[in-house]
C-alpha cells in the first residue's frame, strides 16, 4: 500500500495520537521516516520495508482502514481491492478506477491533497465500524464480483465474439 503521502499530513495523525486513537501505523516507505520524526510519531509508526504478499494481506485484515492515495490515474489499484476483500474500509483518491470500486458504503473517496486526506482520515476513524459492517454485509457479493471466476466468464464472452 502506498501510505507515503499520508505521512505528509502529520497533523491528522497527531490529532488521533493526542486523543489516544492512533495505536499503530504501518508504512512500507522508509524514506518518510523524517516526516514521522518531525511530528513526534516515531513510537506509533512502524517501518517494515518490503514484506511478502501474505503478510501484507494479514496486516490489511487487522487494520482499522487502508489508505490508497493515488495521485495519478491508476486504472485499478490491486491494493484497494485486496483491502476491500479483506473486510477493511478504504480511503482512496478520486484518480483513476479506484473511485469506481470504493463505494460510499465501503470507504471514502477524496482529492489526493493534504486537507482532503486529513479530513478523510478523521472521518474514517470516526465511522470505521460502520464502513466495516457494510463491507462484511456485502463481502460474498464483492468476492464474487472481483473473483477470477468473473474474469473467466468475461474472457469466454470475448472469445465467442472474436
LOLO-65005 format. One record per residue (C-alpha): residue in one letter; x, y, z. Coordinates in steps of 0.05 Angstrom, whole numbers, padded with zeros to 5 digits, always signed. Layout:
# LOLO-65005
aXYZ
...
//
This chain:
# LOLO-65005
x+00000+00000+00000
x+00024+00070-00015
x+00020+00106+00051
x+00076+00154+00037
x+00032+00214+00021
x-00007+00205+00085
x+00055+00218+00127
x+00058+00288+00097
x-00006+00304+00135
x+00021+00292+00203
x-00029+00339+00235
x-00086+00290+00227
x-00044+00233+00254
x-00021+00277+00311
x-00095+00294+00326
x-00111+00220+00331
x-00049+00206+00372
x-00064+00262+00421
x-00134+00233+00431
x-00103+00165+00444
x-00134+00138+00380
x-00072+00123+00339
x-00046+00056+00360
x-00001+00037+00303
x+00011+00058+00231
x+00049+00011+00186
x+00087+00041+00129
x+00130+00009+00076
x+00163+00073+00053
x+00227+00081+00094
x+00241+00148+00061
x+00185+00180+00102
x+00219+00168+00169
x+00239+00242+00175
x+00165+00263+00168
x+00146+00216+00224
x+00202+00240+00268
x+00184+00313+00253
x+00113+00301+00280
x+00139+00261+00340
x+00103+00198+00319
x+00163+00151+00319
x+00134+00107+00373
x+00069+00099+00335
x+00094+00086+00265
x+00129+00022+00245
x+00170+00020+00182
x+00172-00051+00155
x+00207-00044+00088
x+00189-00097+00038
x+00145-00153+00063
x+00115-00213+00028
x+00045-00211-00001
x+00014-00257+00052
x+00040-00212+00108
x+00012-00151+00073
x-00057-00184+00068
x-00053-00204+00142
x-00035-00133+00163
x-00091-00106+00119
x-00142-00152+00151
x-00121-00129+00220
x-00121-00055+00202
x-00176-00006+00220
x-00173+00021+00150
x-00127+00025+00089
x-00105+00088+00053
x-00091+00086-00022
x-00078+00158-00042
x-00061+00152-00116
x-00041+00218-00147
x-00041+00193-00219
x-00099+00157-00254
x-00084+00085-00238
x-00133+00041-00276
x-00148-00003-00216
x-00101-00009-00157
x-00099-00080-00132
x-00084-00057-00061
x-00152-00023-00056
x-00189-00085-00079
x-00149-00130-00033
x-00164-00085+00026
x-00238-00086+00009
x-00238-00162+00001
x-00203-00167+00068
x-00261-00131+00101
x-00221-00067+00111
x-00250+00001+00095
x-00210+00044+00045
x-00193+00117+00037
x-00173+00129-00035
x-00165+00187-00082
x-00212+00206-00138
x-00159+00189-00190
x-00167+00131-00238
x-00210+00070-00228
x-00208+00064-00152
x-00266+00112-00144
x-00309+00062-00181
x-00291+00005-00133
x-00295+00041-00066
x-00368+00058-00060
x-00391+00107-00007
x-00414+00048+00037
x-00344+00018+00038
x-00298+00078+00046
x-00282+00149+00028
x-00261+00177-00040
x-00227+00245-00037
x-00177+00290-00072
x-00105+00270-00060
x-00087+00335-00026
x-00067+00346+00046
x-00131+00378+00071
x-00177+00327+00037
x-00137+00268+00062
x-00134+00296+00132
x-00210+00304+00134
x-00219+00234+00105
x-00174+00203+00157
x-00211+00236+00215
x-00279+00218+00186
x-00257+00146+00172
x-00232+00137+00242
x-00299+00161+00269
x-00341+00118+00221
x-00294+00058+00210
x-00340+00008+00244
x-00400+00027+00200
x-00357+00021+00137
x-00331-00047+00161
x-00402-00071+00176
x-00424-00051+00106
x-00366-00087+00074
x-00377-00151+00115
x-00451-00150+00097
x-00433-00148+00023
x-00368-00189+00026
x-00394-00250-00011
x-00421-00207-00067
x-00355-00168-00071
x-00314-00232-00073
x-00356-00259-00130
x-00351-00194-00168
x-00275-00189-00162
x-00260-00264-00168
x-00222-00298-00223
x-00286-00335-00240
x-00318-00269-00261
x-00257-00253-00304
x-00260-00322-00335
x-00334-00311-00354
x-00316-00245-00388
x-00259-00280-00424
x-00306-00333-00451
x-00354-00280-00477
x-00297-00243-00511
x-00272-00308-00542
x-00341-00322-00570
x-00344-00253-00601
x-00276-00258-00633
//
